[in-house]
Amino acid sequence: MTDPPPAFPDASTRDRVHALLADAGYREDVIAKHVPGRGFARGRMSREALQRTEELDDRLHALLLLFLFDSPVPEEGARGSLGRAGVEALASSGMVVREDSSLRPTLHLVPFHGVVIASDVRERHEERAADFVLGAFGTARNLAACAFRDPAATVLD
């Protein structure tokens, strides 16, 4: 991810970020309604999908810009939609960095089967970073769909 990787400095910051995502509706079912076709599942975030998110709640729109579209957001606008405490929680955990009066995401967050999976932003993939962390798209979703959900005595991996 980044150097050093994002980490919550304490439990209250972790809880604040969790509440920020939950209260904004940063969930797979909500996001899938606004990203056309199977784009969300495959990680294809088009300009059209980005425009569709403009209709959403300001908090969710800001979080999607940052963590799903890997786009910087003006810090003043982020404070208006996410609140000062929300922006500080994201910054103190290293999930965003401040650059030229904007917040730039340092990771990609994808809601997947009730959890949120963190991975590297596209920029790190383009740099061909040796420690690049792949996200929950395409193949990972196909593999998860094949996984056994019931207890089994033996499973071949």
C-alpha positions in Angstrom: 0.0 0.0 0.0 1.8 3.1 1.1 4.9 3.6 3.1 4.1 3.3 5.9 0.7 1.6 5.3 -2.4 3.1 6.8 -3.1 2.1 10.4 -5.6 3.3 13.0 -3.7 5.1 15.8 -6.3 4.0 18.4 -9.7 2.3 18.8 -11.6 5.6 18.8 -10.2 6.5 15.3 -11.0 3.1 14.0 -14.6 3.4 15.4 -15.0 6.9 13.9 -13.9 5.7 10.4 -16.2 2.6 10.7 -19.1 4.8 11.7 -18.3 7.2 8.8 -18.5 4.5 6.2 -21.5 2.8 7.8 -23.5 6.0 8.3 -22.8 7.1 4.7 -24.1 3.8 3.3 -20.7 2.6 2.0 -22.1 -0.9 1.2 -21.9 -3.2 -1.8 -25.7 -3.2 -2.4 -26.0 0.6 -2.3 -23.0 1.2 -4.5 -24.0 -1.5 -7.0 -27.2 0.4 -7.7 -25.3 3.4 -8.9 -22.5 1.8 -11.0 -24.0 0.5 -14.3 -24.0 -3.2 -15.2 -21.3 -5.3 -13.7 -18.8 -2.4 -13.6 -18.7 -2.3 -9.8 -18.1 -6.0 -9.5 -15.4 -5.9 -12.1 -13.7 -2.7 -10.9 -14.6 -0.7 -14.0 -15.4 2.7 -12.7 -16.4 4.8 -15.7 -17.0 8.5 -16.0 -20.7 7.7 -16.4 -20.6 5.8 -13.1 -18.9 8.7 -11.4 -21.6 11.1 -12.7 -24.3 8.8 -11.3 -22.8 9.1 -7.8 -23.3 12.8 -7.8 -27.0 12.1 -7.1 -26.0 10.5 -3.8 -25.7 11.8 -0.3 -22.7 14.1 0.0 -21.0 11.8 2.5 -21.3 8.8 0.3 -20.3 10.7 -2.8 -17.1 12.0 -1.2 -16.2 8.6 0.1 -16.8 7.0 -3.3 -14.6 9.6 -5.0 -11.8 9.0 -2.5 -11.9 5.2 -2.1 -13.6 3.7 -5.1 -12.6 6.1 -7.8 -9.2 6.9 -6.3 -9.8 10.6 -6.9 -8.6 13.5 -4.8 -11.3 15.6 -3.1 -11.0 19.3 -2.0 -10.4 19.3 1.7 -12.8 22.1 2.4 -15.6 20.1 0.6 -14.7 16.9 2.4 -14.9 18.7 5.7 -18.4 20.0 4.7 -19.6 16.5 3.8 -17.7 14.2 6.1 -17.2 16.6 9.0 -14.0 17.8 10.6 -13.8 14.8 12.8 -14.3 12.4 9.9 -11.5 14.1 7.8 -9.2 14.0 10.8 -9.9 10.3 11.4 -9.1 9.5 7.7 -6.0 11.6 7.8 -4.6 10.4 11.2 -5.1 6.8 10.1 -3.2 7.4 6.8 -6.1 6.6 4.6 -5.8 10.0 3.0 -3.0 12.5 2.7 -3.2 16.2 2.4 -1.8 17.6 -0.9 -2.4 21.1 -2.3 -5.6 21.7 -0.3 -7.0 18.4 -1.3 -7.3 14.9 0.2 -5.7 12.1 -1.8 -6.6 8.5 -1.0 -3.8 6.2 -0.1 -5.9 3.0 -0.5 -8.8 1.6 -2.4 -11.8 0.4 -0.3 -14.3 -2.1 -1.8 -17.3 -3.3 0.1 -17.5 -7.0 -0.5 -19.9 -9.6 1.1 -20.5 -7.4 4.2 -16.9 -6.4 4.8 -14.8 -3.6 3.3 -11.6 -4.8 1.7 -8.6 -2.5 1.4 -6.1 -2.6 -1.5 -3.7 -0.4 -3.3 -4.8 2.5 -5.4 -4.4 2.1 -9.2 -1.4 4.4 -9.2 0.6 1.7 -7.3 -0.4 -0.9 -9.9 0.7 1.4 -12.7 4.1 1.8 -10.9 4.4 -2.0 -10.9 5.2 -1.9 -7.2 6.6 -5.3 -6.0 4.3 -5.2 -2.9 1.1 -4.2 -4.8 -2.0 -5.3 -3.0 -4.7 -6.5 -5.4 -8.4 -5.6 -4.6 -11.6 -7.6 -4.5 -12.5 -7.5 -8.2 -13.1 -9.9 -11.0 -11.2 -13.1 -10.2 -11.5 -12.6 -6.4 -15.3 -12.3 -6.7 -15.5 -15.4 -8.9 -13.4 -17.4 -6.4 -15.6 -16.2 -3.5 -18.7 -17.3 -5.5 -17.2 -20.8 -5.7 -16.4 -21.1 -2.0 -18.3 -23.5 0.2 -20.6 -21.8 2.6 -21.6 -24.9 4.5 -19.3 -26.8 6.9 -17.4 -29.6 5.1 -15.3 -32.5 6.5 -12.6 -32.1 3.8 -11.9 -29.4 1.2 -9.2 -29.4 -1.5 -7.6 -26.0 -2.0 
